[in-house]
Amino acid sequence: METLNRPQAIIEFCLAPLHLNPQSEAAQEVYRRLEHVIKTYQSKIPQPVSVDFSNMPPIVINEAAHGYE
């Protein structure tokens, strides 16, 4: 997988598994908020950040720790 550095590409990749209707008001608001966060973050760091999702570590949720056994 190639690295992503454009906010739109990062957002689209992250939201794809949710199969949101891109025309819905909720999806547009989520997109707007995420784009603001990513652009703000990128503006505060000295060099652009790229995201490589192929190196993403797995997330292990300990349900027992939260009482969801």
N, C-alpha and C positions, 0 to 999 in steps of 0.2 A: 504494500500500500504506500502511496506517496504521502508526504507530509502536507498538512493543510495549514495555510497561514491567513487566508482571507476569512473575515468573520462570517460571511454568508456560507462559505463552504463548511466551516466548522459546525455552524448551527444546523445546517441541512443534514450533515452526517449524524449529529447527535439526536436530532428529532426523527430521523427516518424510521427507527423501530416502532415509534408510536403511531404511525400511519394517520397523522392528523390531517384534517381537511384544511389545506392552506388558505381557503377562502373564509374560514370561520374567524370570528372576532377573537376568540380565545387563542387560536394559533398565531394570529397576527400580533397579539399582545405579547405572547411568549417570545416570539421572534424579535420583536422590538426591544424587549428587556434584555435578552441575551446579547443582542448586537451592541447595546449600550455598554454592558459589562465588558465584553471582549474589546471593544474599541477603547474604553477607558483604561483597561489594563495595558493594552498595547501602547497607548500614548504615554504611559508612566515608566515604561522600561526603555533602556538605552538602545536596544536593537529589537527588530521584529521577532516574534516567537512563532514557531511552527509547531504543529501538533502532529505526532505520529501515533495513530491509534493502533498500529500493529505491535507496538511495544507496551501497550497498556497492561499493567498488572491486573490479575483477577481480583475481584472483591469477594471476600468471604464474610458472610453475615452470620454472626453467632446468635441465632434466634433464642437459644436458651438464656442468654444474657439479658434479653429483653422480655422474657416471659412468654414467648410465642412458640412454645414447644408443641 
